[in-house]
C-alpha cells in the first residue's frame, strides 16, 4: 500500500497554457490482472460473508490461471490500449450513459444553480440573459482558439477534451442505444443557439457576417423580440418529450421527425451551440426555498411550470428564470460534472470582468448592422405525438413529486480545520458520511465516489468504493463505549489512509472497478462463455451502493446537483471550502417502493458526525505520524 499521504482530487487553473498540451498526455495504462483481482478481494472483505468470499476467491483463481479466459481478455485489452487513445472512455460512455434507458432528467443530467439574482423587471431578466449568453460565447471562443487555460492537478496538466464536448453537442435517442453527436466537428460548425420561451423554440444566429459574435446589446434586442413573440402563440410543450424513458422517447422521436417540418426543427435544436431557457417565475415557496431553486434547475418544476421549456438531450442548457433562479443543466454523457462547474465559473468570471470594465451604466445602442430576425421553429403535432406529450407530462409530474432534495451549508468548519489535523478533507468527509449512515440504519453502507482520470488522454472518471475494511472498523467502533478515544482515532487514521490510497490508485490509472468493468464488457462483446466472476453474486457489490457521492467545487458559490438513479439510493454532492462545507442530498421520497431513504435525516446525521469527529480530534492526543 502507498505510504505517503494522498491529497484529495482538485484542479487548479494555470494561465498562459492551452489545449496544445493535450498531445503530451499519456494514454490510460492497463492494470495488471493479478493486481486487480487482489484489490477486488480486498474490496469484498467488508461487504460479503466468509463463505461468499471463499467462493469468489476460487473463481478468481480459475479466471487468472495460465491460458484461461482472464488472460485472453487481458491480452485483447492490452492490444486495444496500444491502438486507441483510451481503452476505457468509449466503453464507459456507451454502457454508463448511452445504453441506459432511464430518463436523462434527474437520473442522468447534472444541474448547477447560480447565486440568486434579483431582477427588477422583465428588461432586467432579458439583460442578464444577454450578459450570460455573451459570456458563453466568449468562453466558446477561448475553447475554439485553444486559449482556455489548462487545468492542472498535482502540478500535472489534465485532459481538456471535455470542454470541447459541452457546447454544440446533443444526445440523440435510439431504439437500443442513444448516440452522442458533436456538431462542432462538422464541416459547417453551428453559428446559432436555440432559445425556448413559453415552450416555444427559436433559432438565434449569434455571429455577425464578419464572424464576430453578437454584442450584449445585440443579444438583448434579439432576446426581447423572442420573448414578445412567444406571447402571441400557444404551442404544445414539445421539449417535455425529452423527459421520457429513452425507449419511449426513441419511438416517439421516429414518429416526430417523419414530418419534414418537425425534422428540420429538431435538427436545429440538436445542432445548436446551446439552448437558452427563458423561464417564467415559479410559485413562491415559504420553506426550503434554496432546495426548490436547485430542483427547478434539475427538472423544471413539472409540466405546469418549466419542464416543457427544455430540451434535456442538449449538451448544455442555460436557464434564466424571471424569479432570479438561474443555472445550467448539462448532459452527463457529454462531460463530467466538474467540467460543467468549471465552465460555469468561467461564465460568471467573465460577466464580472465585463461589469468592472464598464463601470458606468451601459447605454443601449443600435446594432451596427441590421440583424435578421430569430426564426420560430414550428412543429406539426399528430394525435399520436400529442398523446406522448400528455404521457410525458404525467410521468414528469410524478417524478417531480417523488424527488426529495435538501441543501445545507455546514458552517462549523471546513478544510482548514481538517488539514490542520493533517488529514485529507475528502477522505475525512467520506468517513463522516459512512458514520452518519451507520448511525441511521445500524449497518454499514456501500458508498461510491468518482475519481478523475483526466491525467490521461480522453480520461473521464473511475468509480471507487469508499467503503473498506478500515472504514467499517472505524464506524463500528466510534460509538462503542468500550473503545478508547485513542483507538477510535487510530481507526479513523487507518480508514482515511485506506481511502486515500484507493483514490491515488485510481488517479494513477490503476482502477480495479474500471478494469473489471471493461473485461466484463469485452466478454459480452466477444460473446464468449461468461466467466464465473462476472456472474458471481459478489460482483453485484461493485455497483450495489447506498450512497453515490461527488465532490464538485465552485469558486463562485454555485451549487451542483445530481439526482439519484434508483429508489433507495442517496446522491450527495459536496464542496469542501476553507471554513464551511456545501452539501446537497437528493433521493426519492419515502414510498411503498422506497421506505428507508430520508434526505433531511441524513443531512442532520452527517452534521452530527462531522462535529463528533472534530471533537475526537481535539480531545485525543495523537502520536507523531
C-alpha positions as CSV (number, residue, x, y, z in Angstrom):
1,X,0.0,0.0,0.0
2,X,1.2,3.5,-0.8
3,X,2.5,5.0,2.4
4,X,2.6,8.7,1.6
5,X,-0.4,10.8,2.3
6,X,-2.6,11.5,-0.8
7,X,-4.3,14.8,-1.3
8,X,-7.9,15.0,-2.5
9,X,-8.7,15.4,-6.1
10,X,-8.7,19.1,-7.2
11,X,-7.8,21.0,-10.3
12,X,-6.2,24.4,-10.4
13,X,-6.0,26.8,-13.3
14,X,-2.7,27.9,-14.7
15,X,-2.9,30.9,-17.0
16,X,-0.9,31.0,-20.2
17,X,-1.3,27.3,-21.1
18,X,-3.6,26.0,-23.8
19,X,-5.0,22.9,-25.3
20,X,-1.9,22.0,-27.3
21,X,-0.6,20.3,-24.1
22,X,-3.2,17.6,-24.9
23,X,-0.7,15.9,-27.2
24,X,1.8,15.3,-24.4
25,X,-0.7,13.5,-22.2
26,X,-0.1,9.8,-21.6
27,X,-2.6,7.1,-22.5
28,X,-4.5,5.3,-19.8
29,X,-2.4,2.3,-18.6
30,X,-3.8,-1.2,-18.4
31,X,-3.6,-2.5,-14.8
32,X,-2.1,-5.9,-14.1
33,X,-4.7,-8.7,-13.9
34,X,-3.3,-10.1,-10.7
35,X,-3.3,-6.7,-9.0
36,X,-6.9,-6.1,-10.0
37,X,-8.0,-9.5,-8.7
38,X,-6.2,-8.9,-5.3
39,X,-7.8,-5.4,-5.0
40,X,-11.2,-6.9,-5.8
41,X,-10.9,-9.5,-3.0
42,X,-9.7,-6.8,-0.6
43,X,-12.7,-4.6,-1.6
44,X,-15.2,-7.5,-0.9
45,X,-13.8,-8.3,2.6
46,X,-16.1,-5.7,4.2
47,X,-19.2,-6.4,2.1
48,X,-19.7,-10.2,1.9
49,X,-19.8,-13.2,4.2
50,X,-16.9,-15.6,4.6
51,X,-18.4,-18.4,2.5
52,X,-19.2,-16.0,-0.3
53,X,-15.7,-14.5,-0.2
54,X,-14.2,-18.0,-0.4
55,X,-16.3,-18.9,-3.4
56,X,-15.2,-15.6,-5.1
57,X,-11.5,-16.4,-4.4
58,X,-11.9,-19.7,-6.1
59,X,-13.5,-18.1,-9.2
60,X,-10.7,-15.6,-9.4
61,X,-8.0,-18.2,-9.2
62,X,-9.7,-20.0,-12.1
63,X,-10.1,-16.7,-14.0
64,X,-6.4,-15.9,-13.7
65,X,-4.9,-19.3,-14.5
66,X,-2.4,-19.5,-17.4
67,X,-4.2,-19.8,-20.7
68,X,-7.5,-19.1,-19.1
69,X,-10.2,-16.7,-20.2
70,X,-8.9,-13.9,-18.0
71,X,-5.5,-14.0,-19.6
72,X,-7.1,-13.9,-23.1
73,X,-9.3,-11.0,-22.3
74,X,-6.4,-9.2,-20.7
75,X,-4.2,-9.6,-23.9
76,X,-7.0,-8.3,-26.0
77,X,-7.4,-5.3,-23.7
78,X,-3.6,-4.6,-23.9
79,X,-3.8,-4.8,-27.7
80,X,-6.7,-2.3,-27.8
81,X,-4.8,0.0,-25.4
82,X,-1.9,0.1,-27.9
83,X,-4.2,1.1,-30.8
84,X,-6.6,3.6,-29.1
85,X,-6.2,6.9,-27.2
86,X,-8.3,5.5,-24.3
87,X,-9.4,1.9,-23.9
88,X,-12.0,2.8,-21.3
89,X,-13.7,6.0,-22.3
90,X,-15.8,4.9,-25.2
91,X,-17.0,1.7,-23.4
92,X,-17.7,3.8,-20.3
93,X,-19.8,6.4,-22.1
94,X,-21.7,3.7,-24.1
95,X,-22.6,1.5,-21.1
96,X,-23.0,4.0,-18.3
97,X,-24.9,6.6,-20.3
98,X,-26.0,5.9,-23.9
99,X,-27.3,2.4,-23.3
100,X,-29.1,3.3,-20.1
101,X,-32.8,3.6,-20.8
102,X,-33.9,5.7,-17.8
103,X,-34.9,9.3,-18.4
104,X,-32.0,11.7,-18.5
105,X,-33.8,14.3,-16.4
106,X,-32.9,13.9,-12.8
107,X,-31.4,10.4,-13.3
108,X,-28.5,11.4,-15.5
109,X,-28.2,15.2,-16.2
110,X,-26.3,17.5,-13.9
111,X,-27.8,20.7,-12.6
112,X,-25.8,23.8,-11.5
113,X,-27.5,26.5,-9.5
114,X,-26.1,30.1,-9.7
115,X,-26.3,32.6,-6.8
116,X,-29.9,34.0,-6.8
117,X,-30.4,37.2,-8.9
118,X,-32.9,39.9,-8.2
119,X,-34.5,41.2,-11.5
120,X,-36.5,44.4,-11.0
121,X,-38.4,43.9,-14.2
122,X,-38.6,42.0,-17.5
123,X,-35.9,44.1,-19.0
124,X,-33.5,43.1,-16.2
125,X,-34.3,39.4,-16.8
126,X,-33.6,39.7,-20.5
127,X,-30.5,41.8,-20.0
128,X,-29.0,39.2,-17.6
129,X,-29.7,36.5,-20.2
130,X,-27.9,38.6,-22.8
131,X,-24.9,39.1,-20.5
132,X,-24.8,35.4,-19.7
133,X,-25.0,34.4,-23.4
134,X,-22.2,36.9,-24.2
135,X,-20.1,35.1,-21.6
136,X,-20.9,31.7,-23.1
137,X,-19.8,32.9,-26.5
138,X,-16.6,34.4,-25.0
139,X,-15.7,31.0,-23.4
140,X,-16.6,29.2,-26.6
141,X,-14.1,31.4,-28.5
142,X,-11.4,30.5,-25.9
143,X,-12.2,26.8,-26.4
144,X,-12.2,27.1,-30.2
145,X,-9.0,29.1,-30.2
146,X,-7.3,26.8,-27.6
147,X,-6.7,29.7,-25.3
148,X,-8.6,28.3,-22.4
149,X,-6.1,27.9,-19.5
150,X,-5.2,24.3,-18.9
151,X,-6.4,22.6,-15.7
152,X,-3.7,21.1,-13.5
153,X,-3.7,18.5,-10.8
154,X,-0.7,18.0,-8.6
155,X,1.4,20.0,-11.0
156,X,0.5,17.9,-14.0
157,X,-1.7,19.0,-16.9
158,X,-5.2,17.5,-17.3
159,X,-7.1,16.4,-20.4
160,X,-9.1,19.3,-21.7
161,X,-11.1,17.4,-24.3
162,X,-14.4,17.5,-22.4
163,X,-14.6,21.3,-22.6
164,X,-15.0,20.9,-26.4
165,X,-17.9,18.5,-25.9
166,X,-20.3,20.6,-23.8
167,X,-21.3,23.1,-26.4
168,X,-22.6,22.2,-29.9
169,X,-23.4,18.6,-28.7
170,X,-26.6,16.6,-28.3
171,X,-27.7,13.2,-27.3
172,X,-29.9,11.6,-29.9
173,X,-32.4,8.9,-28.9
174,X,-32.1,5.4,-30.4
175,X,-34.1,2.2,-30.1
176,X,-31.5,0.3,-28.2
177,X,-28.7,2.8,-27.6
178,X,-28.5,6.6,-27.9
179,X,-25.8,8.4,-29.8
180,X,-23.8,11.5,-28.9
181,X,-23.2,13.9,-31.7
182,X,-20.6,16.7,-31.6
183,X,-21.7,19.2,-34.3
184,X,-18.6,21.5,-33.8
185,X,-16.6,18.8,-35.6
186,X,-18.7,19.1,-38.8
187,X,-17.5,20.9,-41.9
188,X,-20.0,23.7,-41.1
189,X,-20.0,24.2,-37.3
190,X,-23.2,25.8,-35.9
191,X,-23.4,29.5,-35.6
192,X,-26.8,29.6,-33.8
193,X,-28.3,28.9,-30.4
194,X,-31.9,27.9,-29.7
195,X,-33.9,29.9,-27.3
196,X,-37.0,28.4,-25.7
197,X,-39.6,30.7,-24.1
198,X,-43.2,29.8,-23.1
199,X,-42.4,26.3,-24.5
200,X,-41.7,27.7,-28.0
201,X,-38.3,27.3,-29.7
202,X,-36.5,29.9,-31.7
203,X,-33.3,29.9,-33.7
204,X,-31.0,32.8,-33.0
205,X,-27.8,33.4,-35.1
206,X,-25.2,34.7,-32.6
207,X,-22.5,35.7,-35.1
208,X,-22.3,38.8,-37.4
209,X,-21.5,38.5,-41.1
210,X,-17.8,39.2,-40.3
211,X,-17.6,36.3,-37.9
212,X,-17.6,38.2,-34.7
213,X,-20.1,37.2,-32.0
214,X,-23.1,39.5,-31.3
215,X,-22.6,42.1,-28.6
216,X,-24.5,42.0,-25.4
217,X,-26.7,44.8,-26.7
218,X,-27.4,43.0,-30.0
219,X,-28.3,39.8,-28.0
220,X,-30.6,41.9,-25.8
221,X,-32.6,43.1,-28.8
222,X,-32.9,39.6,-30.2
223,X,-33.9,38.0,-26.9
224,X,-36.5,40.8,-26.3
225,X,-38.0,40.1,-29.7
226,X,-38.2,36.4,-28.9
227,X,-39.9,37.0,-25.5
228,X,-42.5,39.3,-27.1
229,X,-43.2,36.9,-30.0
230,X,-43.6,33.9,-27.7
231,X,-46.7,35.6,-26.1
232,X,-48.5,35.5,-29.4
233,X,-48.9,31.8,-29.9
234,X,-49.7,28.9,-27.6
235,X,-47.9,25.7,-28.6
236,X,-47.6,22.2,-27.3
237,X,-44.5,21.7,-25.0
238,X,-42.6,19.5,-27.4
239,X,-39.5,19.7,-25.2
240,X,-41.1,17.7,-22.5
241,X,-40.8,14.6,-24.7
242,X,-37.0,14.6,-23.8
243,X,-38.0,13.7,-20.2
244,X,-39.5,10.3,-21.3
245,X,-38.0,6.9,-20.7
246,X,-35.4,6.5,-23.5
247,X,-37.2,3.6,-25.1
248,X,-40.5,5.5,-25.3
249,X,-38.7,8.7,-26.4
250,X,-36.8,6.9,-29.2
251,X,-40.1,5.6,-30.7
252,X,-41.8,9.0,-30.4
253,X,-38.7,10.6,-31.9
254,X,-39.1,8.4,-35.0
255,X,-42.7,9.4,-35.4
256,X,-42.0,13.1,-34.7
257,X,-39.3,13.5,-37.4
258,X,-41.3,11.7,-40.1
259,X,-42.8,15.2,-40.7
260,X,-40.3,17.3,-42.7
261,X,-41.0,20.5,-40.7
262,X,-40.6,18.7,-37.4
263,X,-37.3,17.1,-38.6
264,X,-35.9,20.5,-39.6
265,X,-36.9,22.0,-36.2
266,X,-35.5,19.1,-34.2
267,X,-32.3,19.3,-36.2
268,X,-31.9,23.0,-35.5
269,X,-32.2,22.3,-31.7
270,X,-29.8,19.4,-31.7
271,X,-27.1,21.2,-33.7
272,X,-27.3,24.5,-31.8
273,X,-24.4,25.7,-29.7
274,X,-26.6,25.6,-26.6
275,X,-30.2,26.0,-25.6
276,X,-31.2,29.1,-23.6
277,X,-34.3,28.6,-21.5
278,X,-36.1,31.8,-20.6
279,X,-38.3,30.6,-17.7
280,X,-41.3,32.0,-16.2
281,X,-41.4,32.5,-12.4
282,X,-42.0,29.5,-10.2
283,X,-44.6,29.8,-7.4
284,X,-43.1,31.2,-4.1
285,X,-42.1,28.6,-1.6
286,X,-42.1,29.6,2.1
287,X,-39.8,26.7,3.1
288,X,-36.7,25.1,1.7
289,X,-36.5,27.9,-1.0
290,X,-32.9,27.1,-1.9
291,X,-33.6,23.4,-2.3
292,X,-36.6,24.3,-4.6
293,X,-34.4,26.5,-6.7
294,X,-32.0,23.7,-7.3
295,X,-34.8,21.4,-8.2
296,X,-36.0,23.9,-10.8
297,X,-32.6,23.7,-12.5
298,X,-32.6,19.9,-12.2
299,X,-36.1,19.2,-13.6
300,X,-38.0,22.5,-14.3
301,X,-40.7,22.0,-11.7
302,X,-43.2,19.9,-13.6
303,X,-45.5,20.2,-16.7
304,X,-47.4,23.2,-15.3
305,X,-44.2,25.2,-14.9
306,X,-40.9,24.9,-16.8
307,X,-40.2,21.2,-17.5
308,X,-41.5,21.7,-21.1
309,X,-39.4,24.7,-21.5
310,X,-36.3,22.5,-22.0
311,X,-34.5,20.1,-24.4
312,X,-32.8,17.8,-21.9
313,X,-30.8,16.0,-24.6
314,X,-28.7,19.1,-25.2
315,X,-25.1,19.2,-24.0
316,X,-25.8,22.5,-22.2
317,X,-29.0,24.3,-21.4
318,X,-28.6,27.8,-19.9
319,X,-31.6,28.5,-17.6
320,X,-32.6,32.1,-16.8
321,X,-35.7,32.5,-14.7
322,X,-37.8,35.6,-14.2
323,X,-37.7,35.0,-10.5
324,X,-33.9,35.1,-10.5
325,X,-33.4,31.4,-10.4
326,X,-30.6,30.7,-12.9
327,X,-28.2,27.9,-13.7
328,X,-27.3,25.3,-16.3
329,X,-28.4,21.8,-17.0
330,X,-25.7,19.6,-18.5
331,X,-25.6,16.3,-20.3
332,X,-23.6,13.8,-18.2
333,X,-22.9,11.8,-21.3
334,X,-21.1,14.8,-22.9
335,X,-18.9,15.8,-19.9
336,X,-18.4,15.2,-16.2
337,X,-20.0,17.5,-13.6
338,X,-16.6,19.0,-12.6
339,X,-16.2,20.3,-16.2
340,X,-19.6,21.8,-16.3
341,X,-18.9,23.5,-13.0
342,X,-15.6,24.9,-14.2
343,X,-17.3,26.3,-17.3
344,X,-19.9,28.0,-15.1
345,X,-17.1,29.6,-13.1
346,X,-15.7,30.9,-16.3
347,X,-19.1,32.4,-17.4
348,X,-19.5,34.2,-14.1
349,X,-15.9,35.4,-14.0
350,X,-16.3,36.9,-17.5
351,X,-19.6,38.6,-16.6
352,X,-17.9,40.2,-13.5
353,X,-14.9,41.3,-15.6
354,X,-17.2,43.0,-18.1
355,X,-19.1,44.8,-15.4
356,X,-15.9,46.0,-13.9
357,X,-14.7,47.2,-17.3
358,X,-17.9,49.2,-17.8
359,X,-18.2,50.9,-14.5
360,X,-20.9,53.3,-15.8
361,X,-24.4,52.1,-16.7
362,X,-24.5,50.8,-20.2
363,X,-26.5,52.8,-22.8
364,X,-28.4,50.8,-25.3
365,X,-27.0,51.2,-28.8
366,X,-28.4,50.3,-32.1
367,X,-26.7,47.4,-33.8
368,X,-24.1,48.4,-36.3
369,X,-25.8,46.3,-39.0
370,X,-29.4,45.2,-39.4
371,X,-29.9,41.9,-37.6
372,X,-32.0,39.1,-39.2
373,X,-35.0,38.2,-37.0
374,X,-34.8,35.0,-35.0
375,X,-36.7,32.1,-36.6
376,X,-39.6,30.4,-34.8
377,X,-39.4,26.7,-35.0
378,X,-42.6,25.0,-36.0
379,X,-44.0,21.6,-35.1
380,X,-46.8,19.7,-36.6
381,X,-48.3,17.6,-33.8
382,X,-50.1,14.5,-34.7
383,X,-52.7,12.9,-32.4
384,X,-50.1,10.2,-31.6
385,X,-47.4,12.7,-30.7
386,X,-50.0,14.7,-28.7
387,X,-50.7,11.5,-26.7
388,X,-47.0,11.0,-26.0
389,X,-46.7,14.6,-24.8
390,X,-49.6,14.1,-22.3
391,X,-47.9,10.9,-21.1
392,X,-44.6,12.8,-20.7
393,X,-46.4,15.4,-18.6
394,X,-47.9,12.8,-16.3
395,X,-44.6,11.0,-15.8
396,X,-42.7,14.3,-15.3
397,X,-45.2,15.4,-12.6
398,X,-44.9,12.0,-10.8
399,X,-41.1,12.3,-10.9
400,X,-41.2,15.9,-9.5
401,X,-43.3,14.7,-6.6
402,X,-41.1,11.8,-5.9
403,X,-37.7,13.6,-5.8
404,X,-36.6,14.8,-2.4
405,X,-33.7,17.2,-2.2
406,X,-32.1,19.0,0.7
407,X,-29.3,21.6,0.5
408,X,-27.4,22.8,3.5
409,X,-24.3,24.7,4.5
410,X,-22.3,23.1,7.3
411,X,-20.6,26.3,8.7
412,X,-18.8,24.9,11.7
413,X,-15.6,24.2,9.9
414,X,-14.1,23.3,6.5
415,X,-10.9,22.0,5.0
416,X,-8.7,24.4,7.0
417,X,-9.5,22.6,10.3
418,X,-9.3,19.1,8.8
419,X,-5.9,19.9,7.1
420,X,-4.6,21.3,10.4
421,X,-5.0,17.8,11.8
422,X,-3.0,16.5,8.8
423,X,-5.9,14.6,7.2
424,X,-7.4,14.6,3.8
425,X,-10.6,16.7,3.8
426,X,-12.2,14.5,1.2
427,X,-11.4,11.3,3.0
428,X,-12.5,12.8,6.3
429,X,-15.9,13.7,4.9
430,X,-16.3,10.3,3.3
431,X,-15.8,8.7,6.7
432,X,-18.3,11.1,8.2
433,X,-20.8,10.0,5.6
434,X,-20.4,6.4,6.4
435,X,-20.6,7.1,10.2
436,X,-23.8,9.1,9.6
437,X,-25.4,6.2,7.6
438,X,-24.3,3.6,10.2
439,X,-26.0,5.7,13.0
440,X,-29.2,5.9,10.9
441,X,-29.5,2.3,9.9
442,X,-27.2,0.4,12.3
443,X,-25.5,-1.1,9.3
444,X,-22.6,-0.2,7.1
445,X,-23.2,1.3,3.7
446,X,-21.5,0.8,0.4
447,X,-20.5,4.2,-0.8
448,X,-19.2,5.2,-4.2
449,X,-17.1,8.2,-5.2
450,X,-15.9,9.2,-8.8
451,X,-12.2,9.9,-9.2
452,X,-10.8,11.9,-12.2
453,X,-8.8,10.1,-14.9
454,X,-8.0,13.4,-16.7
455,X,-4.3,12.9,-16.2
456,X,-4.7,10.7,-19.2
457,X,-5.9,11.4,-22.8
458,X,-9.7,11.4,-23.1
459,X,-9.9,10.4,-19.4
460,X,-13.3,10.7,-17.7
461,X,-13.7,9.2,-14.2
462,X,-13.2,6.0,-12.4
463,X,-15.6,5.0,-9.6
464,X,-14.0,3.8,-6.4
465,X,-15.7,2.1,-3.5
466,X,-15.3,4.4,-0.4
467,X,-16.2,1.5,1.9
468,X,-13.3,-0.6,3.1
469,X,-12.5,-3.0,6.0
470,X,-10.8,0.0,7.6
471,X,-13.8,2.3,7.3
472,X,-16.1,-0.4,8.6
473,X,-13.9,-0.9,11.6
474,X,-13.9,2.8,12.3
475,X,-17.7,3.4,12.1
476,X,-18.5,0.3,14.2
477,X,-16.1,1.5,16.9
478,X,-16.9,5.2,17.0
479,X,-20.0,5.0,19.3
480,X,-18.8,1.9,21.2
481,X,-18.3,3.0,24.9
482,X,-15.9,0.1,25.4
483,X,-13.4,1.7,22.9
484,X,-10.9,4.3,24.0
485,X,-10.6,7.5,22.1
486,X,-7.1,6.8,21.1
487,X,-8.2,3.5,19.5
488,X,-11.0,5.3,17.6
489,X,-8.6,7.9,16.4
490,X,-6.2,5.2,15.2
491,X,-9.0,3.5,13.3
492,X,-10.0,6.9,11.7
493,X,-6.4,7.5,10.5
494,X,-6.3,4.0,9.0
495,X,-9.6,4.4,7.3
496,X,-8.5,7.8,5.8
497,X,-5.2,6.3,4.6
498,X,-7.1,3.4,3.0
499,X,-9.4,5.8,1.2
500,X,-6.6,8.0,0.1
501,X,-4.6,5.0,-1.2
502,X,-7.6,3.8,-3.3
503,X,-8.0,7.4,-4.6
504,X,-4.4,7.6,-5.6
505,X,-4.5,4.2,-7.3
506,X,-7.5,5.3,-9.4
507,X,-5.9,8.7,-10.3
508,X,-2.8,6.8,-11.5
509,X,-4.9,4.7,-13.9
510,X,-5.0,1.6,-11.7
511,X,-8.7,1.4,-11.1
512,X,-9.9,-2.0,-10.1
513,X,-13.5,-1.2,-10.9
514,X,-12.8,0.2,-14.4
515,X,-10.5,-2.8,-15.3
516,X,-13.1,-5.4,-14.3
517,X,-15.9,-3.4,-16.0
518,X,-14.0,-3.4,-19.3
519,X,-13.1,-7.1,-19.1
520,X,-16.8,-7.9,-18.5
521,X,-17.9,-5.8,-21.5
522,X,-15.2,-7.4,-23.6
523,X,-16.6,-10.9,-22.8
524,X,-20.1,-9.7,-23.7
525,X,-18.9,-8.2,-27.0
526,X,-17.0,-11.3,-28.0
527,X,-20.0,-13.5,-27.0
528,X,-17.8,-15.9,-25.1
529,X,-19.0,-18.1,-22.2
530,X,-19.3,-15.7,-19.4
531,X,-16.5,-16.2,-16.7
532,X,-17.8,-17.1,-13.3
533,X,-16.5,-14.0,-11.6
534,X,-18.9,-11.8,-13.6
535,X,-22.0,-13.9,-12.8
536,X,-21.0,-14.4,-9.1
537,X,-23.2,-12.6,-6.6
538,X,-20.2,-10.8,-5.2
539,X,-19.8,-8.8,-8.5
540,X,-23.0,-7.1,-7.8
541,X,-21.4,-5.4,-4.8
542,X,-19.3,-3.1,-7.1
543,X,-22.4,-1.3,-8.3
544,X,-24.8,-2.1,-5.4
545,X,-24.2,1.0,-3.4
546,X,-26.5,3.0,-1.0
547,X,-24.7,6.4,-1.3
548,X,-23.3,7.9,-4.5
549,X,-21.1,10.9,-3.7
550,X,-19.4,13.6,-5.8
551,X,-17.1,16.4,-4.8
552,X,-17.7,19.3,-7.2
553,X,-16.1,22.6,-6.4
554,X,-17.1,26.0,-7.4
555,X,-15.1,29.2,-7.0
556,X,-18.1,31.5,-7.1
557,X,-20.6,29.6,-4.9
558,X,-22.6,27.7,-7.4
559,X,-24.4,24.6,-6.1
560,X,-24.3,21.3,-8.1
561,X,-26.9,18.6,-8.0
562,X,-27.2,15.1,-9.5
563,X,-30.3,13.2,-9.0
564,X,-30.4,9.5,-7.8
565,X,-30.6,6.8,-10.4
566,X,-32.9,4.5,-8.4
567,X,-35.1,4.4,-5.3
568,X,-33.2,3.5,-2.2
569,X,-30.1,5.4,-3.1
570,X,-28.8,8.7,-1.8
571,X,-27.0,11.0,-4.2
572,X,-24.8,13.5,-2.4
573,X,-22.8,16.4,-3.9
574,X,-20.5,18.4,-1.7
575,X,-17.9,21.2,-1.9
576,X,-15.4,21.4,1.0
577,X,-14.5,25.1,1.3
578,X,-11.9,26.7,3.6
579,X,-14.4,27.3,6.5
580,X,-17.6,25.5,5.5
581,X,-19.0,22.6,3.5
582,X,-21.8,22.9,1.0
583,X,-24.0,19.8,1.0
584,X,-26.8,18.6,-1.3
585,X,-28.5,15.3,-0.8
586,X,-31.1,14.0,-3.3
587,X,-33.2,10.9,-3.1
588,X,-36.7,9.7,-3.8
589,X,-39.4,10.4,-1.3
590,X,-40.2,7.5,1.1
591,X,-42.9,5.4,-0.6
592,X,-44.0,1.8,-0.9
593,X,-41.0,1.2,-3.2
594,X,-38.6,3.2,-1.1
595,X,-39.3,3.4,2.6
596,X,-35.9,3.9,4.0
597,X,-34.3,7.0,2.4
598,X,-34.6,10.3,4.3
599,X,-32.6,13.2,2.9
600,X,-33.2,15.6,5.9
601,X,-32.3,12.9,8.4
602,X,-29.0,12.1,6.5
603,X,-28.1,15.8,6.4
604,X,-28.6,16.1,10.2
605,X,-26.8,12.8,10.9
606,X,-23.8,13.9,8.7
607,X,-23.6,17.3,10.5
608,X,-23.5,15.5,13.9
609,X,-20.9,13.0,12.6
610,X,-18.6,15.8,11.5
611,X,-18.9,17.6,14.8
612,X,-18.3,14.4,16.8
613,X,-15.3,13.5,14.7
614,X,-13.8,17.0,15.2
615,X,-14.3,16.6,18.9
616,X,-12.5,13.3,18.8
617,X,-9.5,15.0,17.1
618,X,-9.4,17.9,19.5
619,X,-9.7,15.7,22.7
620,X,-7.4,12.9,21.7
621,X,-3.6,13.3,21.8
622,X,-2.0,12.0,18.6
623,X,1.2,10.1,18.1
624,X,3.6,11.5,15.5
625,X,2.7,10.2,12.0
